[in-house]
């Protein structure tokens, strides 16, 4: 649980820096920013997958379809966040963006029929 919490904290810190940088470079066309996010993410993930020996090609049309859907939704979401940062200050966009956790839990319940339980969602500091 502590590793997951530390990684989530790191993600939050890096996302806040990313929002600030996106706001700073708001005059750059959103397609360039989206392309750079995509290229960096692709290179980083391929290198890590090979380095950690966990690269596994999808097996079947269903997995390829899910991966394609995920890629499309991620692309649309990234374009939306970049355009939001061009139009608004970083603070309000970041506050609205925090709702992704709530919606993630809701989608988990609706799509996966997986309900949060006390063990997984309660921090135990003792």
Backbone atoms as SQL, in Angstrom:
CREATE TABLE atoms (id INTEGER PRIMARY KEY, chain TEXT, resi INTEGER, resn TEXT, atom TEXT, x REAL, y REAL, z REAL);
INSERT INTO atoms VALUES
  (1, 'A', 1, 'UNK', 'N', 0.824, -1.191, 0.000),
  (2, 'A', 1, 'UNK', 'CA', 0.000, 0.000, 0.000),
  (3, 'A', 1, 'UNK', 'C', 0.873, 1.262, 0.000),
  (4, 'A', 2, 'UNK', 'N', 1.990, 1.218, 0.695),
  (5, 'A', 2, 'UNK', 'CA', 2.854, 2.400, 0.750),
  (6, 'A', 2, 'UNK', 'C', 3.496, 2.677, -0.609),
  (7, 'A', 3, 'UNK', 'N', 3.854, 1.618, -1.353),
  (8, 'A', 3, 'UNK', 'CA', 4.445, 1.816, -2.674),
  (9, 'A', 3, 'UNK', 'C', 3.430, 2.475, -3.596),
  (10, 'A', 4, 'UNK', 'N', 2.202, 1.980, -3.585),
  (11, 'A', 4, 'UNK', 'CA', 1.155, 2.574, -4.410),
  (12, 'A', 4, 'UNK', 'C', 0.886, 4.011, -4.036),
  (13, 'A', 5, 'UNK', 'N', 0.863, 4.306, -2.745),
  (14, 'A', 5, 'UNK', 'CA', 0.637, 5.681, -2.292),
  (15, 'A', 5, 'UNK', 'C', 1.782, 6.597, -2.712),
  (16, 'A', 6, 'UNK', 'N', 3.005, 6.102, -2.605),
  (17, 'A', 6, 'UNK', 'CA', 4.173, 6.901, -3.008),
  (18, 'A', 6, 'UNK', 'C', 4.149, 7.159, -4.511),
  (19, 'A', 7, 'UNK', 'N', 3.797, 6.151, -5.293),
  (20, 'A', 7, 'UNK', 'CA', 3.716, 6.339, -6.739),
  (21, 'A', 7, 'UNK', 'C', 2.605, 7.322, -7.104),
  (22, 'A', 8, 'UNK', 'N', 1.468, 7.248, -6.413),
  (23, 'A', 8, 'UNK', 'CA', 0.375, 8.191, -6.659),
  (24, 'A', 8, 'UNK', 'C', 0.800, 9.613, -6.301),
  (25, 'A', 9, 'UNK', 'N', 1.543, 9.779, -5.208),
  (26, 'A', 9, 'UNK', 'CA', 2.043, 11.093, -4.825),
  (27, 'A', 9, 'UNK', 'C', 3.002, 11.625, -5.882),
  (28, 'A', 10, 'UNK', 'N', 3.900, 10.766, -6.367),
  (29, 'A', 10, 'UNK', 'CA', 4.821, 11.169, -7.427),
  (30, 'A', 10, 'UNK', 'C', 4.084, 11.572, -8.700),
  (31, 'A', 11, 'UNK', 'N', 3.058, 10.811, -9.040),
  (32, 'A', 11, 'UNK', 'CA', 2.239, 11.131, -10.215),
  (33, 'A', 11, 'UNK', 'C', 1.577, 12.488, -10.050),
  (34, 'A', 12, 'UNK', 'N', 1.064, 12.748, -8.861),
  (35, 'A', 12, 'UNK', 'CA', 0.410, 14.023, -8.593),
  (36, 'A', 12, 'UNK', 'C', 1.400, 15.186, -8.722),
  (37, 'A', 13, 'UNK', 'N', 2.592, 15.008, -8.189),
  (38, 'A', 13, 'UNK', 'CA', 3.595, 16.067, -8.285),
  (39, 'A', 13, 'UNK', 'C', 3.992, 16.326, -9.733),
  (40, 'A', 14, 'UNK', 'N', 4.225, 15.259, -10.476),
  (41, 'A', 14, 'UNK', 'CA', 4.616, 15.417, -11.879),
  (42, 'A', 14, 'UNK', 'C', 3.479, 15.986, -12.724),
  (43, 'A', 15, 'UNK', 'N', 2.249, 15.593, -12.428),
  (44, 'A', 15, 'UNK', 'CA', 1.098, 16.138, -13.159),
  (45, 'A', 15, 'UNK', 'C', 0.952, 17.630, -12.899),
  (46, 'A', 16, 'UNK', 'N', 1.183, 18.060, -11.664),
  (47, 'A', 16, 'UNK', 'CA', 1.071, 19.488, -11.359),
  (48, 'A', 16, 'UNK', 'C', 2.137, 20.288, -12.102),
  (49, 'A', 17, 'UNK', 'N', 3.335, 19.732, -12.206),
  (50, 'A', 17, 'UNK', 'CA', 4.387, 20.400, -12.981),
  (51, 'A', 17, 'UNK', 'C', 4.000, 20.423, -14.456),
  (52, 'A', 18, 'UNK', 'N', 3.463, 19.315, -14.942),
  (53, 'A', 18, 'UNK', 'CA', 3.029, 19.226, -16.334),
  (54, 'A', 18, 'UNK', 'C', 1.951, 20.257, -16.645),
  (55, 'A', 19, 'UNK', 'N', 0.985, 20.435, -15.741),
  (56, 'A', 19, 'UNK', 'CA', -0.066, 21.428, -15.952),
  (57, 'A', 19, 'UNK', 'C', 0.523, 22.833, -16.031),
  (58, 'A', 20, 'UNK', 'N', 1.479, 23.114, -15.173),
  (59, 'A', 20, 'UNK', 'CA', 2.096, 24.435, -15.158),
  (60, 'A', 20, 'UNK', 'C', 2.861, 24.686, -16.458),
  (61, 'A', 21, 'UNK', 'N', 3.598, 23.677, -16.918),
  (62, 'A', 21, 'UNK', 'CA', 4.341, 23.818, -18.170),
  (63, 'A', 21, 'UNK', 'C', 3.378, 23.967, -19.349),
  (64, 'A', 22, 'UNK', 'N', 2.298, 23.180, -19.360),
  (65, 'A', 22, 'UNK', 'CA', 1.302, 23.309, -20.432),
  (66, 'A', 22, 'UNK', 'C', 0.720, 24.718, -20.470),
  (67, 'A', 23, 'UNK', 'N', 0.469, 25.270, -19.319),
  (68, 'A', 23, 'UNK', 'CA', -0.062, 26.630, -19.259),
  (69, 'A', 23, 'UNK', 'C', 0.972, 27.633, -19.771),
  (70, 'A', 24, 'UNK', 'N', 2.240, 27.403, -19.462),
  (71, 'A', 24, 'UNK', 'CA', 3.310, 28.300, -19.878),
  (72, 'A', 24, 'UNK', 'C', 3.484, 28.289, -21.401),
  (73, 'A', 25, 'UNK', 'N', 3.330, 27.117, -22.018),
  (74, 'A', 25, 'UNK', 'CA', 3.530, 27.007, -23.473),
  (75, 'A', 25, 'UNK', 'C', 2.193, 27.001, -24.235),
  (76, 'A', 26, 'UNK', 'N', 1.215, 27.678, -23.718),
  (77, 'A', 26, 'UNK', 'CA', -0.131, 27.643, -24.296),
  (78, 'A', 26, 'UNK', 'C', -0.198, 28.165, -25.720),
  (79, 'A', 27, 'UNK', 'N', 0.799, 28.923, -26.175),
  (80, 'A', 27, 'UNK', 'CA', 0.786, 29.443, -27.537),
  (81, 'A', 27, 'UNK', 'C', 1.232, 28.394, -28.565),
  (82, 'A', 28, 'UNK', 'N', 1.819, 27.296, -28.109),
  (83, 'A', 28, 'UNK', 'CA', 2.201, 26.204, -29.009),
  (84, 'A', 28, 'UNK', 'C', 0.937, 25.442, -29.389),
  (85, 'A', 29, 'UNK', 'N', 0.810, 25.094, -30.660),
  (86, 'A', 29, 'UNK', 'CA', -0.392, 24.382, -31.128),
  (87, 'A', 29, 'UNK', 'C', -0.539, 23.061, -30.383),
  (88, 'A', 30, 'UNK', 'N', -1.781, 22.733, -30.011),
  (89, 'A', 30, 'UNK', 'CA', -2.027, 21.550, -29.177),
  (90, 'A', 30, 'UNK', 'C', -1.597, 20.252, -29.854),
  (91, 'A', 31, 'UNK', 'N', -1.594, 20.221, -31.190),
  (92, 'A', 31, 'UNK', 'CA', -1.198, 18.983, -31.875),
  (93, 'A', 31, 'UNK', 'C', 0.291, 18.680, -31.657),
  (94, 'A', 32, 'UNK', 'N', 1.112, 19.705, -31.568),
  (95, 'A', 32, 'UNK', 'CA', 2.546, 19.498, -31.306),
  (96, 'A', 32, 'UNK', 'C', 2.738, 18.945, -29.891),
  (97, 'A', 33, 'UNK', 'N', 2.042, 19.523, -28.940),
  (98, 'A', 33, 'UNK', 'CA', 2.149, 19.063, -27.556),
  (99, 'A', 33, 'UNK', 'C', 1.655, 17.627, -27.421),
  (100, 'A', 34, 'UNK', 'N', 0.533, 17.311, -28.063),
  (101, 'A', 34, 'UNK', 'CA', -0.007, 15.958, -28.012),
  (102, 'A', 34, 'UNK', 'C', 0.951, 14.969, -28.664),
  (103, 'A', 35, 'UNK', 'N', 1.542, 15.358, -29.788),
  (104, 'A', 35, 'UNK', 'CA', 2.514, 14.500, -30.466),
  (105, 'A', 35, 'UNK', 'C', 3.706, 14.206, -29.558),
  (106, 'A', 36, 'UNK', 'N', 4.198, 15.221, -28.876),
  (107, 'A', 36, 'UNK', 'CA', 5.353, 15.013, -28.000),
  (108, 'A', 36, 'UNK', 'C', 5.009, 14.114, -26.815),
  (109, 'A', 37, 'UNK', 'N', 3.806, 14.307, -26.225),
  (110, 'A', 37, 'UNK', 'CA', 3.373, 13.414, -25.151),
  (111, 'A', 37, 'UNK', 'C', 3.317, 11.978, -25.652),
  (112, 'A', 38, 'UNK', 'N', 2.747, 11.788, -26.838),
  (113, 'A', 38, 'UNK', 'CA', 2.614, 10.450, -27.402),
  (114, 'A', 38, 'UNK', 'C', 3.954, 9.802, -27.730),
  (115, 'A', 39, 'UNK', 'N', 4.839, 10.567, -28.357),
  (116, 'A', 39, 'UNK', 'CA', 6.154, 10.021, -28.692),
  (117, 'A', 39, 'UNK', 'C', 6.951, 9.657, -27.441),
  (118, 'A', 40, 'UNK', 'N', 6.943, 10.559, -26.471),
  (119, 'A', 40, 'UNK', 'CA', 7.677, 10.288, -25.236),
  (120, 'A', 40, 'UNK', 'C', 7.118, 9.066, -24.535),
  (121, 'A', 41, 'UNK', 'N', 5.809, 8.983, -24.426),
  (122, 'A', 41, 'UNK', 'CA', 5.183, 7.841, -23.768),
  (123, 'A', 41, 'UNK', 'C', 5.477, 6.530, -24.482),
  (124, 'A', 42, 'UNK', 'N', 5.457, 6.553, -25.805),
  (125, 'A', 42, 'UNK', 'CA', 5.730, 5.346, -26.575),
  (126, 'A', 42, 'UNK', 'C', 7.168, 4.881, -26.382),
  (127, 'A', 43, 'UNK', 'N', 8.106, 5.797, -26.562),
  (128, 'A', 43, 'UNK', 'CA', 9.527, 5.438, -26.415),
  (129, 'A', 43, 'UNK', 'C', 9.806, 4.945, -24.995),
  (130, 'A', 44, 'UNK', 'N', 9.309, 5.668, -24.021),
  (131, 'A', 44, 'UNK', 'CA', 9.540, 5.309, -22.620),
  (132, 'A', 44, 'UNK', 'C', 8.986, 3.908, -22.310),
  (133, 'A', 45, 'UNK', 'N', 7.773, 3.633, -22.754),
  (134, 'A', 45, 'UNK', 'CA', 7.162, 2.342, -22.455),
  (135, 'A', 45, 'UNK', 'C', 7.827, 1.186, -23.192),
  (136, 'A', 46, 'UNK', 'N', 8.227, 1.383, -24.430),
  (137, 'A', 46, 'UNK', 'CA', 8.908, 0.311, -25.167),
  (138, 'A', 46, 'UNK', 'C', 10.256, -0.005, -24.514),
  (139, 'A', 47, 'UNK', 'N', 11.004, 1.031, -24.176),
  (140, 'A', 47, 'UNK', 'CA', 12.304, 0.818, -23.529),
  (141, 'A', 47, 'UNK', 'C', 12.135, 0.093, -22.194),
  (142, 'A', 48, 'UNK', 'N', 11.203, 0.545, -21.371),
  (143, 'A', 48, 'UNK', 'CA', 10.976, -0.101, -20.076),
  (144, 'A', 48, 'UNK', 'C', 10.476, -1.539, -20.224),
  (145, 'A', 49, 'UNK', 'N', 9.586, -1.769, -21.182),
  (146, 'A', 49, 'UNK', 'CA', 9.056, -3.123, -21.381),
  (147, 'A', 49, 'UNK', 'C', 10.164, -4.094, -21.766),
  (148, 'A', 50, 'UNK', 'N', 11.056, -3.671, -22.663),
  (149, 'A', 50, 'UNK', 'CA', 12.169, -4.546, -23.041),
  (150, 'A', 50, 'UNK', 'C', 13.193, -4.675, -21.918),
  (151, 'A', 51, 'UNK', 'N', 13.461, -3.574, -21.215),
  (152, 'A', 51, 'UNK', 'CA', 14.445, -3.611, -20.129),
  (153, 'A', 51, 'UNK', 'C', 13.989, -4.508, -18.984),
  (154, 'A', 52, 'UNK', 'N', 12.692, -4.506, -18.699),
  (155, 'A', 52, 'UNK', 'CA', 12.153, -5.316, -17.603),
  (156, 'A', 52, 'UNK', 'C', 11.678, -6.697, -18.067),
  (157, 'A', 53, 'UNK', 'N', 11.849, -6.968, -19.353),
  (158, 'A', 53, 'UNK', 'CA', 11.471, -8.268, -19.939),
  (159, 'A', 53, 'UNK', 'C', 9.990, -8.581, -19.714),
  (160, 'A', 54, 'UNK', 'N', 9.135, -7.593, -19.914),
  (161, 'A', 54, 'UNK', 'CA', 7.699, -7.800, -19.736),
  (162, 'A', 54, 'UNK', 'C', 6.923, -7.489, -21.006),
  (163, 'A', 55, 'UNK', 'N', 7.625, -7.354, -22.134),
  (164, 'A', 55, 'UNK', 'CA', 6.947, -7.035, -23.387),
  (165, 'A', 55, 'UNK', 'C', 6.193, -8.266, -23.874),
  (166, 'A', 56, 'UNK', 'N', 4.880, -8.104, -24.037),
  (167, 'A', 56, 'UNK', 'CA', 4.040, -9.200, -24.511),
  (168, 'A', 56, 'UNK', 'C', 3.043, -8.632, -25.507),
  (169, 'A', 57, 'UNK', 'N', 3.027, -9.180, -26.692),
  (170, 'A', 57, 'UNK', 'CA', 2.117, -8.726, -27.728),
  (171, 'A', 57, 'UNK', 'C', 0.693, -9.171, -27.404),
  (172, 'A', 58, 'UNK', 'N', -0.295, -8.345, -27.712),
  (173, 'A', 58, 'UNK', 'CA', -1.683, -8.735, -27.456),
  (174, 'A', 58, 'UNK', 'C', -2.058, -10.008, -28.206),
  (175, 'A', 59, 'UNK', 'N', -2.887, -10.816, -27.589),
  (176, 'A', 59, 'UNK', 'CA', -3.282, -12.077, -28.215),
  (177, 'A', 59, 'UNK', 'C', -4.777, -12.040, -28.514),
  (178, 'A', 60, 'UNK', 'N', -5.097, -11.745, -29.733),
  (179, 'A', 60, 'UNK', 'CA', -6.491, -11.781, -30.133),
  (180, 'A', 60, 'UNK', 'C', -7.034, -10.433, -30.528),
  (181, 'A', 61, 'UNK', 'N', -8.108, -10.481, -31.272),
  (182, 'A', 61, 'UNK', 'CA', -8.734, -9.276, -31.792),
  (183, 'A', 61, 'UNK', 'C', -9.362, -8.430, -30.690),
  (184, 'A', 62, 'UNK', 'N', -9.887, -9.083, -29.664),
  (185, 'A', 62, 'UNK', 'CA', -10.503, -8.347, -28.566),
  (186, 'A', 62, 'UNK', 'C', -9.478, -7.476, -27.841),
  (187, 'A', 63, 'UNK', 'N', -8.293, -8.027, -27.559),
  (188, 'A', 63, 'UNK', 'CA', -7.252, -7.241, -26.882),
  (189, 'A', 63, 'UNK', 'C', -6.785, -6.087, -27.756),
  (190, 'A', 64, 'UNK', 'N', -6.615, -6.332, -29.067),
  (191, 'A', 64, 'UNK', 'CA', -6.219, -5.249, -29.969),
  (192, 'A', 64, 'UNK', 'C', -7.285, -4.157, -30.001),
  (193, 'A', 65, 'UNK', 'N', -8.552, -4.551, -29.997),
  (194, 'A', 65, 'UNK', 'CA', -9.643, -3.583, -29.985),
  (195, 'A', 65, 'UNK', 'C', -9.653, -2.747, -28.716),
  (196, 'A', 66, 'UNK', 'N', -9.431, -3.409, -27.579),
  (197, 'A', 66, 'UNK', 'CA', -9.382, -2.682, -26.311),
  (198, 'A', 66, 'UNK', 'C', -8.200, -1.725, -26.260),
  (199, 'A', 67, 'UNK', 'N', -7.072, -2.159, -26.796),
  (200, 'A', 67, 'UNK', 'CA', -5.890, -1.295, -26.824),
  (201, 'A', 67, 'UNK', 'C', -6.131, -0.101, -27.736),
  (202, 'A', 68, 'UNK', 'N', -6.742, -0.330, -28.887),
  (203, 'A', 68, 'UNK', 'CA', -7.072, 0.762, -29.803),
  (204, 'A', 68, 'UNK', 'C', -8.039, 1.749, -29.173),
  (205, 'A', 69, 'UNK', 'N', -9.051, 1.220, -28.468),
  (206, 'A', 69, 'UNK', 'CA', -10.014, 2.084, -27.778),
  (207, 'A', 69, 'UNK', 'C', -9.316, 2.909, -26.704),
  (208, 'A', 70, 'UNK', 'N', -8.446, 2.266, -25.937),
  (209, 'A', 70, 'UNK', 'CA', -7.691, 2.978, -24.906),
  (210, 'A', 70, 'UNK', 'C', -6.829, 4.075, -25.517),
  (211, 'A', 71, 'UNK', 'N', -6.173, 3.768, -26.629),
  (212, 'A', 71, 'UNK', 'CA', -5.333, 4.764, -27.296),
  (213, 'A', 71, 'UNK', 'C', -6.166, 5.957, -27.764),
  (214, 'A', 72, 'UNK', 'N', -7.321, 5.684, -28.357),
  (215, 'A', 72, 'UNK', 'CA', -8.186, 6.758, -28.835),
  (216, 'A', 72, 'UNK', 'C', -8.692, 7.626, -27.682),
  (217, 'A', 73, 'UNK', 'N', -9.155, 6.991, -26.623),
  (218, 'A', 73, 'UNK', 'CA', -9.652, 7.742, -25.473),
  (219, 'A', 73, 'UNK', 'C', -8.544, 8.555, -24.806),
  (220, 'A', 74, 'UNK', 'N', -7.350, 7.990, -24.731),
  (221, 'A', 74, 'UNK', 'CA', -6.211, 8.710, -24.152),
  (222, 'A', 74, 'UNK', 'C', -5.857, 9.922, -25.011),
  (223, 'A', 75, 'UNK', 'N', -5.871, 9.732, -26.328),
  (224, 'A', 75, 'UNK', 'CA', -5.581, 10.837, -27.243),
  (225, 'A', 75, 'UNK', 'C', -6.592, 11.962, -27.077),
  (226, 'A', 76, 'UNK', 'N', -7.868, 11.616, -27.052),
  (227, 'A', 76, 'UNK', 'CA', -8.923, 12.623, -26.893),
  (228, 'A', 76, 'UNK', 'C', -8.783, 13.327, -25.541),
  (229, 'A', 77, 'UNK', 'N', -8.526, 12.555, -24.488),
  (230, 'A', 77, 'UNK', 'CA', -8.352, 13.145, -23.166),
  (231, 'A', 77, 'UNK', 'C', -7.156, 14.078, -23.099),
  (232, 'A', 78, 'UNK', 'N', -6.050, 13.682, -23.747),
  (233, 'A', 78, 'UNK', 'CA', -4.853, 14.530, -23.737),
  (234, 'A', 78, 'UNK', 'C', -5.099, 15.815, -24.510),
  (235, 'A', 79, 'UNK', 'N', -5.771, 15.719, -25.651),
  (236, 'A', 79, 'UNK', 'CA', -6.118, 16.936, -26.406),
  (237, 'A', 79, 'UNK', 'C', -7.012, 17.846, -25.568),
  (238, 'A', 80, 'UNK', 'N', -7.972, 17.262, -24.870),
  (239, 'A', 80, 'UNK', 'CA', -8.892, 18.055, -24.059),
  (240, 'A', 80, 'UNK', 'C', -8.160, 18.781, -22.935),
  (241, 'A', 81, 'UNK', 'N', -7.240, 18.092, -22.264),
  (242, 'A', 81, 'UNK', 'CA', -6.535, 18.738, -21.155),
  (243, 'A', 81, 'UNK', 'C', -5.613, 19.841, -21.673),
  (244, 'A', 82, 'UNK', 'N', -4.998, 19.627, -22.818),
  (245, 'A', 82, 'UNK', 'CA', -4.124, 20.654, -23.389),
  (246, 'A', 82, 'UNK', 'C', -4.941, 21.878, -23.797),
  (247, 'A', 83, 'UNK', 'N', -6.079, 21.658, -24.448),
  (248, 'A', 83, 'UNK', 'CA', -6.924, 22.786, -24.842),
  (249, 'A', 83, 'UNK', 'C', -7.490, 23.503, -23.614),
  (250, 'A', 84, 'UNK', 'N', -7.814, 22.748, -22.567),
  (251, 'A', 84, 'UNK', 'CA', -8.302, 23.374, -21.336),
  (252, 'A', 84, 'UNK', 'C', -7.226, 24.258, -20.717),
  (253, 'A', 85, 'UNK', 'N', -5.985, 23.786, -20.764),
  (254, 'A', 85, 'UNK', 'CA', -4.895, 24.588, -20.187),
  (255, 'A', 85, 'UNK', 'C', -4.626, 25.844, -21.002),
  (256, 'A', 86, 'UNK', 'N', -4.930, 25.816, -22.305),
  (257, 'A', 86, 'UNK', 'CA', -4.782, 27.019, -23.121),
  (258, 'A', 86, 'UNK', 'C', -5.850, 28.056, -22.769),
  (259, 'A', 87, 'UNK', 'N', -7.038, 27.572, -22.382),
  (260, 'A', 87, 'UNK', 'CA', -8.160, 28.474, -22.158),
  (261, 'A', 87, 'UNK', 'C', -8.292, 28.953, -20.713),
  (262, 'A', 88, 'UNK', 'N', -7.723, 28.224, -19.768),
  (263, 'A', 88, 'UNK', 'CA', -7.961, 28.514, -18.355),
  (264, 'A', 88, 'UNK', 'C', -6.657, 28.419, -17.578),
  (265, 'A', 89, 'UNK', 'N', -6.639, 28.993, -16.388),
  (266, 'A', 89, 'UNK', 'CA', -5.495, 28.884, -15.492),
  (267, 'A', 89, 'UNK', 'C', -5.311, 27.430, -15.049),
  (268, 'A', 90, 'UNK', 'N', -4.137, 27.099, -14.574),
  (269, 'A', 90, 'UNK', 'CA', -3.828, 25.721, -14.197),
  (270, 'A', 90, 'UNK', 'C', -4.641, 25.238, -12.999),
  (271, 'A', 91, 'UNK', 'N', -4.924, 26.117, -12.050),
  (272, 'A', 91, 'UNK', 'CA', -5.637, 25.728, -10.827),
  (273, 'A', 91, 'UNK', 'C', -7.008, 25.118, -11.072),
  (274, 'A', 92, 'UNK', 'N', -7.910, 25.840, -11.742),
  (275, 'A', 92, 'UNK', 'CA', -9.243, 25.279, -11.975),
  (276, 'A', 92, 'UNK', 'C', -9.231, 23.996, -12.807),
  (277, 'A', 93, 'UNK', 'N', -8.350, 23.934, -13.791),
  (278, 'A', 93, 'UNK', 'CA', -8.266, 22.722, -14.610),
  (279, 'A', 93, 'UNK', 'C', -7.798, 21.551, -13.758),
  (280, 'A', 94, 'UNK', 'N', -6.813, 21.773, -12.906),
  (281, 'A', 94, 'UNK', 'CA', -6.312, 20.709, -12.048),
  (282, 'A', 94, 'UNK', 'C', -7.382, 20.227, -11.070),
  (283, 'A', 95, 'UNK', 'N', -8.185, 21.145, -10.543),
  (284, 'A', 95, 'UNK', 'CA', -9.246, 20.756, -9.614),
  (285, 'A', 95, 'UNK', 'C', -10.276, 19.882, -10.322),
  (286, 'A', 96, 'UNK', 'N', -10.698, 20.285, -11.511),
  (287, 'A', 96, 'UNK', 'CA', -11.657, 19.478, -12.267),
  (288, 'A', 96, 'UNK', 'C', -11.030, 18.137, -12.641),
  (289, 'A', 97, 'UNK', 'N', -9.763, 18.138, -12.952),
  (290, 'A', 97, 'UNK', 'CA', -9.077, 16.902, -13.360),
  (291, 'A', 97, 'UNK', 'C', -9.014, 15.890, -12.217),
  (292, 'A', 98, 'UNK', 'N', -9.086, 16.343, -10.977),
  (293, 'A', 98, 'UNK', 'CA', -9.037, 15.392, -9.854),
  (294, 'A', 98, 'UNK', 'C', -10.273, 14.499, -9.802),
  (295, 'A', 99, 'UNK', 'N', -11.313, 14.873, -10.505),
  (296, 'A', 99, 'UNK', 'CA', -12.507, 14.038, -10.543),
  (297, 'A', 99, 'UNK', 'C', -12.274, 12.734, -11.318),
  (298, 'A', 100, 'UNK', 'N', -11.135, 12.605, -12.006),
  (299, 'A', 100, 'UNK', 'CA', -10.883, 11.372, -12.747),
  (300, 'A', 100, 'UNK', 'C', -10.822, 10.158, -11.826),
  (301, 'A', 101, 'UNK', 'N', -10.411, 10.356, -10.580),
  (302, 'A', 101, 'UNK', 'CA', -10.389, 9.247, -9.621),
  (303, 'A', 101, 'UNK', 'C', -11.816, 8.797, -9.296),
  (304, 'A', 102, 'UNK', 'N', -12.688, 9.762, -9.064),
  (305, 'A', 102, 'UNK', 'CA', -14.079, 9.438, -8.744),
  (306, 'A', 102, 'UNK', 'C', -14.737, 8.734, -9.926),
  (307, 'A', 103, 'UNK', 'N', -14.544, 9.284, -11.130),
  (308, 'A', 103, 'UNK', 'CA', -15.127, 8.652, -12.303),
  (309, 'A', 103, 'UNK', 'C', -14.499, 7.289, -12.568),
  (310, 'A', 104, 'UNK', 'N', -13.219, 7.133, -12.249),
  (311, 'A', 104, 'UNK', 'CA', -12.576, 5.823, -12.398),
  (312, 'A', 104, 'UNK', 'C', -13.239, 4.761, -11.535),
  (313, 'A', 105, 'UNK', 'N', -13.552, 5.121, -10.304),
  (314, 'A', 105, 'UNK', 'CA', -14.236, 4.176, -9.412),
  (315, 'A', 105, 'UNK', 'C', -15.648, 3.886, -9.929),
  (316, 'A', 106, 'UNK', 'N', -16.332, 4.912, -10.407),
  (317, 'A', 106, 'UNK', 'CA', -17.688, 4.705, -10.935),
  (318, 'A', 106, 'UNK', 'C', -17.661, 3.781, -12.151),
  (319, 'A', 107, 'UNK', 'N', -16.742, 4.016, -13.087),
  (320, 'A', 107, 'UNK', 'CA', -16.629, 3.151, -14.268),
  (321, 'A', 107, 'UNK', 'C', -16.219, 1.743, -13.872),
  (322, 'A', 108, 'UNK', 'N', -15.375, 1.619, -12.872),
  (323, 'A', 108, 'UNK', 'CA', -14.971, 0.291, -12.381),
  (324, 'A', 108, 'UNK', 'C', -16.193, -0.493, -11.906),
  (325, 'A', 109, 'UNK', 'N', -17.074, 0.191, -11.197),
  (326, 'A', 109, 'UNK', 'CA', -18.287, -0.464, -10.701),
  (327, 'A', 109, 'UNK', 'C', -19.219, -0.822, -11.854),
  (328, 'A', 110, 'UNK', 'N', -19.421, 0.119, -12.787),
  (329, 'A', 110, 'UNK', 'CA', -20.365, -0.103, -13.882),
  (330, 'A', 110, 'UNK', 'C', -19.854, -1.153, -14.874),
  (331, 'A', 111, 'UNK', 'N', -18.607, -1.036, -15.298),
  (332, 'A', 111, 'UNK', 'CA', -18.096, -1.905, -16.353),
  (333, 'A', 111, 'UNK', 'C', -17.566, -3.229, -15.812),
  (334, 'A', 112, 'UNK', 'N', -16.763, -3.169, -14.761),
  (335, 'A', 112, 'UNK', 'CA', -16.109, -4.382, -14.250),
  (336, 'A', 112, 'UNK', 'C', -16.883, -5.063, -13.127),
  (337, 'A', 113, 'UNK', 'N', -17.924, -4.398, -12.624),
  (338, 'A', 113, 'UNK', 'CA', -18.704, -4.916, -11.492),
  (339, 'A', 113, 'UNK', 'C', -17.801, -5.226, -10.296),
  (340, 'A', 114, 'UNK', 'N', -16.800, -4.371, -10.104),
  (341, 'A', 114, 'UNK', 'CA', -15.851, -4.511, -9.011),
  (342, 'A', 114, 'UNK', 'C', -16.081, -3.354, -8.041),
  (343, 'A', 115, 'UNK', 'N', -16.509, -3.683, -6.843),
  (344, 'A', 115, 'UNK', 'CA', -16.845, -2.668, -5.852),
  (345, 'A', 115, 'UNK', 'C', -15.673, -2.427, -4.902),
  (346, 'A', 116, 'UNK', 'N', -15.445, -1.171, -4.521),
  (347, 'A', 116, 'UNK', 'CA', -14.385, -0.888, -3.550),
  (348, 'A', 116, 'UNK', 'C', -14.693, -1.585, -2.225),
  (349, 'A', 117, 'UNK', 'N', -13.658, -2.076, -1.581),
  (350, 'A', 117, 'UNK', 'CA', -13.859, -2.660, -0.265),
  (351, 'A', 117, 'UNK', 'C', -12.960, -1.960, 0.743),
  (352, 'A', 118, 'UNK', 'N', -13.162, -2.264, 2.001),
  (353, 'A', 118, 'UNK', 'CA', -12.456, -1.584, 3.081),
  (354, 'A', 118, 'UNK', 'C', -10.951, -1.809, 3.017),
  (355, 'A', 119, 'UNK', 'N', -10.528, -2.983, 2.625),
  (356, 'A', 119, 'UNK', 'CA', -9.102, -3.311, 2.621),
  (357, 'A', 119, 'UNK', 'C', -8.361, -2.514, 1.563),
  (358, 'A', 120, 'UNK', 'N', -8.926, -2.380, 0.380),
  (359, 'A', 120, 'UNK', 'CA', -8.223, -1.716, -0.717),
  (360, 'A', 120, 'UNK', 'C', -8.290, -0.198, -0.655),
  (361, 'A', 121, 'UNK', 'N', -9.316, 0.377, -0.074),
  (362, 'A', 121, 'UNK', 'CA', -9.521, 1.812, -0.165),
  (363, 'A', 121, 'UNK', 'C', -9.415, 2.540, 1.171),
  (364, 'A', 122, 'UNK', 'N', -8.927, 1.901, 2.204),
  (365, 'A', 122, 'UNK', 'CA', -8.761, 2.564, 3.485),
  (366, 'A', 122, 'UNK', 'C', -7.280, 2.571, 3.837),
  (367, 'A', 123, 'UNK', 'N', -6.754, 3.729, 4.137),
  (368, 'A', 123, 'UNK', 'CA', -5.349, 3.837, 4.515),
  (369, 'A', 123, 'UNK', 'C', -5.186, 3.383, 5.961),
  (370, 'A', 124, 'UNK', 'N', -4.235, 2.532, 6.206),
  (371, 'A', 124, 'UNK', 'CA', -3.966, 2.058, 7.550),
  (372, 'A', 124, 'UNK', 'C', -2.535, 2.475, 7.895),
  (373, 'A', 125, 'UNK', 'N', -2.384, 3.474, 8.741),
  (374, 'A', 125, 'UNK', 'CA', -1.067, 4.031, 9.048),
  (375, 'A', 125, 'UNK', 'C', -0.404, 3.361, 10.248),
  (376, 'A', 126, 'UNK', 'N', -1.040, 2.388, 10.847),
  (377, 'A', 126, 'UNK', 'CA', -0.411, 1.770, 12.024),
  (378, 'A', 126, 'UNK', 'C', 0.466, 0.601, 11.650);
